[in-house]
Amino acid sequence: MEVERRERWNAKAFGARLTVDVSSAVMAAGLVAPVVTMIDRAVAERVSGRMPFLRSFSSSLKQFLLRPHIFLFSRPTTIMMLLYSSTYLTANIVDTISSTAQNQPASTTTSGLAKFGAVSSVNMSLALFKDSQFTKMFGTVAPRPLPPASYALLALRDSMTIFASFNLPSKFAPTLPESIENHCSRLSVAQFATPAFIQIFNAPLHLLGLDLYNRNRRTAVRDRLSKVWRDWPATSLARMCRVLPAFGIGGVVNNNSRARMMNALD
């Protein structure tokens, strides 16, 4: 019985592996949370008409450089830190449980529906909370609950980003030319490319969701779509810049640090 269980499960150093999962997630989140906070605040203030994107971003950057303790422990940054550390940690724990149950090396990663469902649930819940807080903090209207339509649009936006960040890279990487491996990992390239590319398609969802909050229900559909069309290119670029650290750099740092520490445990 004991031999059979060892063959079916790889529970070696399970506690240490969970510690690796936590430390990798927190390290990656701490690296990306500040810049993502600056970008998300700038987008929220631009969409609401409160402040141009570059002026908002430069104001946040100035505070980060001159008063880092205030910026890093501010409510927006701590919310962002919670969002991304929880997202990376969920992905890591799913990988650890999967490698344990399937008797695989500790550094093994998965890309199945279980991972997508778990990461999406955690990320979307916290991302919607983040969006509601940022909209209230940096909008121009009196704080009020997000409309259900806004929640639906932002949830769809986040599910697309999660799928492109945690499920597509491992599928897309083998289609890239093998010559890339002479310079860097194909998986790392895919980790940067897929979440950035999907922002072209989910930027309109983001803009419409925020517009439904910032402008009342009597606004004509044509006016809303016109504003989305005007802001689409700039917002797509901004969200690409945002997702590159969040799921590109952050994803690579989380995956690489986890793999390196897990390999040491095997």
C-alpha positions in Angstrom: 0.0 0.0 0.0 2.8 2.4 1.0 4.7 1.7 -2.2 1.6 2.2 -4.3 0.9 5.5 -2.7 4.4 6.7 -3.3 4.0 5.7 -7.0 0.7 7.6 -7.3 1.7 10.7 -5.4 4.7 13.0 -5.2 4.3 14.6 -1.8 8.0 15.1 -1.2 8.7 18.3 0.8 5.1 19.4 0.2 5.3 22.1 2.9 8.5 23.5 1.4 6.9 23.5 -2.0 3.9 25.6 -0.8 6.5 28.0 0.7 8.1 28.3 -2.7 4.7 29.0 -4.2 4.0 31.8 -1.8 7.5 33.4 -2.0 7.5 33.3 -5.8 4.0 34.9 -6.0 4.8 37.7 -3.5 8.2 38.4 -5.2 6.6 38.7 -8.7 3.6 40.8 -7.4 5.9 43.2 -5.5 7.9 43.8 -8.7 4.9 44.6 -10.9 2.3 46.2 -8.5 3.8 49.7 -8.4 3.9 50.3 -12.2 0.5 48.6 -12.8 -1.0 50.8 -10.1 0.3 53.9 -12.0 -1.1 52.8 -15.3 -4.5 51.7 -14.0 -4.9 55.0 -12.1 -3.9 57.0 -15.2 -6.4 55.0 -17.4 -9.2 55.5 -14.8 -8.5 59.3 -14.6 -8.3 59.6 -18.3 -11.6 57.8 -19.0 -13.4 59.8 -16.3 -12.0 63.1 -17.7 -10.3 63.9 -14.5 -6.7 64.1 -15.8 -4.8 63.3 -19.0 -3.0 59.9 -19.0 0.6 61.2 -19.0 0.0 63.8 -16.3 -1.6 61.3 -14.0 1.2 58.7 -14.7 3.9 61.3 -14.1 2.3 62.4 -10.8 2.2 58.8 -9.5 5.8 58.3 -10.7 6.9 61.4 -8.9 5.3 60.3 -5.7 6.9 56.8 -6.1 10.4 58.3 -6.5 10.2 61.1 -3.9 7.9 59.5 -1.3 8.1 55.7 -1.9 6.8 54.8 1.5 3.6 56.7 1.0 3.1 55.3 -2.5 3.9 51.7 -1.7 1.6 51.6 1.3 -1.2 53.6 -0.2 -4.6 51.9 -0.7 -4.3 51.6 -4.5 -0.9 49.9 -4.4 -1.9 47.5 -1.6 -5.1 46.5 -3.5 -2.9 45.8 -6.6 -0.5 43.8 -4.5 -3.3 41.7 -3.1 -4.7 41.2 -6.6 -1.5 39.9 -8.3 0.0 38.0 -5.4 -3.3 36.1 -5.0 -3.4 35.5 -8.8 0.1 34.1 -9.1 -0.3 32.1 -5.9 -3.4 30.4 -7.1 -1.7 29.4 -10.3 1.3 28.1 -8.4 -0.8 26.1 -5.9 -2.8 24.5 -8.8 0.5 23.4 -10.3 1.7 22.0 -7.0 -1.4 20.1 -6.4 -1.4 18.8 -10.0 2.3 17.6 -9.8 1.6 16.0 -6.4 -1.5 14.1 -7.6 0.1 13.0 -10.9 3.4 12.0 -9.4 5.4 14.6 -11.5 8.4 16.7 -10.7 7.7 19.7 -8.4 8.6 22.2 -11.1 5.9 20.8 -13.5 3.2 23.3 -14.7 -0.2 22.7 -16.1 -2.5 24.6 -18.5 -5.8 22.8 -18.2 -9.3 23.9 -17.4 -8.8 23.5 -13.6 -6.1 26.1 -13.6 -8.1 28.5 -15.8 -11.1 28.1 -13.6 -9.2 28.6 -10.3 -7.1 31.5 -11.5 -10.0 33.2 -13.3 -12.2 33.0 -10.2 -9.6 34.5 -7.9 -8.4 37.1 -10.4 -11.8 38.3 -11.6 -13.2 38.6 -8.0 -10.2 40.7 -6.9 -10.0 42.6 -10.2 -13.6 43.6 -10.1 -13.1 44.8 -6.5 -10.0 46.7 -7.7 -11.9 48.3 -10.6 -14.7 49.4 -8.4 -12.3 51.0 -5.9 -10.2 52.7 -8.6 -13.4 54.0 -10.3 -14.6 55.4 -7.1 -11.2 56.9 -6.0 -10.3 58.4 -9.3 -13.6 59.1 -11.1 -15.4 62.4 -11.3 -18.9 61.3 -10.1 -20.1 60.6 -6.6 -19.1 57.1 -5.6 -21.8 54.5 -6.3 -22.0 50.8 -7.0 -20.8 49.6 -10.4 -23.7 48.8 -12.8 -24.3 45.0 -13.4 -23.4 45.6 -17.1 -20.0 47.1 -16.1 -19.3 44.0 -13.9 -20.2 41.7 -16.8 -17.9 43.6 -19.3 -15.0 43.8 -16.9 -15.4 40.1 -16.0 -15.2 39.1 -19.6 -12.2 41.4 -20.1 -10.4 39.7 -17.2 -11.3 36.1 -18.3 -9.8 36.8 -21.7 -6.6 38.2 -20.1 -6.3 35.2 -17.7 -6.8 32.7 -20.5 -4.1 34.4 -22.6 -1.7 34.7 -19.7 -1.9 31.2 -18.1 -3.3 28.8 -20.7 -2.3 30.1 -24.1 1.5 30.5 -23.6 2.2 26.8 -23.2 0.1 26.1 -26.3 1.5 28.9 -28.4 5.2 28.5 -27.5 5.7 25.2 -29.6 4.5 27.0 -32.7 7.3 29.6 -32.5 10.5 29.0 -34.5 13.0 26.8 -32.7 15.8 29.3 -33.6 14.3 31.6 -30.8 15.8 29.1 -28.3 19.3 30.4 -29.3 18.4 33.7 -27.6 15.7 33.0 -25.0 13.0 30.5 -24.1 10.0 30.2 -26.5 7.8 29.9 -23.5 9.0 33.3 -22.2 8.4 34.9 -25.5 4.8 33.5 -25.6 4.3 34.6 -22.0 5.0 38.2 -23.1 3.2 38.0 -26.5 -0.2 36.4 -25.8 -1.5 38.6 -22.9 -0.3 41.7 -24.8 -2.0 40.8 -28.0 -5.4 40.0 -26.4 -5.6 43.6 -25.1 -6.5 44.8 -28.6 -9.8 42.9 -28.2 -10.6 43.5 -24.6 -9.8 47.2 -24.4 -13.2 48.1 -25.8 -14.8 46.0 -23.0 -12.8 47.9 -20.5 -13.7 51.3 -21.9 -17.4 50.5 -22.2 -17.5 49.1 -18.7 -16.0 52.3 -17.2 -18.2 54.6 -19.4 -21.3 52.9 -18.1 -20.2 53.9 -14.6 -19.0 57.4 -15.4 -22.0 58.5 -17.6 -25.6 58.0 -16.8 -28.0 55.6 -18.5 -29.5 58.4 -20.7 -26.3 58.6 -22.7 -27.0 57.4 -26.3 -25.5 54.1 -27.4 -24.0 56.0 -30.4 -22.2 58.4 -28.1 -20.8 55.6 -26.0 -19.5 53.7 -29.0 -18.0 56.9 -30.4 -16.1 57.5 -27.2 -14.9 53.8 -27.1 -13.7 54.1 -30.7 -11.8 57.3 -30.0 -10.1 55.9 -26.9 -9.5 52.3 -28.3 -6.0 52.8 -29.7 -4.6 54.6 -26.8 -6.2 52.4 -24.2 -5.1 49.2 -26.1 -1.5 50.5 -26.0 -1.8 51.5 -22.3 -3.3 48.1 -21.4 -0.5 46.4 -23.3 2.0 48.4 -21.3 0.1 47.4 -18.2 -0.2 43.7 -19.0 3.5 43.3 -20.0 4.6 43.8 -16.4 1.6 42.2 -14.8 1.5 39.0 -16.8 4.6 39.2 -18.9 7.4 40.2 -16.6 5.4 39.1 -13.5 4.5 35.8 -15.1 8.1 35.1 -16.2 9.5 36.1 -12.8 6.9 33.9 -10.9 7.4 30.9 -13.2 11.2 31.1 -13.3 11.8 31.7 -9.6 9.3 28.9 -8.8 11.0 26.5 -11.3 14.4 27.3 -9.9 13.5 26.8 -6.3 11.3 23.7 -7.0 14.2 22.1 -9.0 16.4 22.5 -5.8 13.8 20.6 -3.8 13.5 17.7 -6.3 
